[in-house]
């Protein structure tokens, strides 16, 4: 991240879809505007910035999902005009990950630009002389801290052991790049702080949230989203008692709808953007995602989650010595929402948190997920290692294409178990820090 990127805060999108037929405009923000807003934020300013933050969460999110999905061997990303998807990301031949190209710098920069937006909110709400109540200020800071923590987590997912910057509030005095463990703890601390604010945030936010937050658009309900994210972070830390505590305060529901949760939303409306993870069925090598063949061959008979891929009517497609017969069809239109976190993941986090100490509870959650996929109850062993194998399998199919497989296999030291399609391919552990990051 160049320091200039923190002087110039520009939301790339010109509008934010707030409701199915309503678009709200927000301004481009340069340095002078930022200084004015941060020193005395009005209610209108807050809506503009909060709307921009929600919209900009989607910037480069398709690149992020391609990064983790390709390296995690969930799918191939074919692009005949850009061989880096099948060379660099898969380690083809002598290729390595580049620290100065789109798949590294794009997601990294986009997340930090949006973090700048959350910092403007945090500074502006404190300095505001507008008639915000204490509860409204708490709700606002809780929102900003939660989104900031999530954006930091996405960058850490890519950089892993190379670390990230947690403190980027002052462009003239950026905080240090900290390692994985310190970064995870910092993200968790930010979520916990945000949760405290949300708990004292009254009944309503003083700004509108997108339809992706439907059901989570009050401080008390948004708090459940915050705790769900905290459960994910605690699982990455292998702090399983904390996972259970956070889940208990989240929207975890073992008998509930597996798809309940928070999402990125898209539309074909003027000024909005469409789902970057959608390609039509039977697309060409110009642009398509092809399921890694083992996703189909490793599945249990009758698993309805195989509906996330579709057999290509025109037959197998080959590019760069990679061949597949199934298109990724997690999303069936360019306006489908992309999950940020949902109940199905929470059930599997519950199973993971119990696999070492309460196997019966772990199996209950596993069976709820299996039932949702039209599978019979789990009949395998209940040792921690056996349960982990089953949990990782269920995560593979339940969360296919949602950005988890590579991270899951990495955190359990199982990257060597991912399939290698070409003799000289590599499974990368982490991305390099961008070249233009001044450390």
Order of alpha helices (4+ residues) and beta strands (2+ residues): alpha-beta-beta-alpha-alpha-alpha-beta-alpha-alpha-beta-beta-alpha-alpha-alpha-beta-beta-alpha-beta-beta-beta-beta-beta-alpha-alpha-alpha-alpha
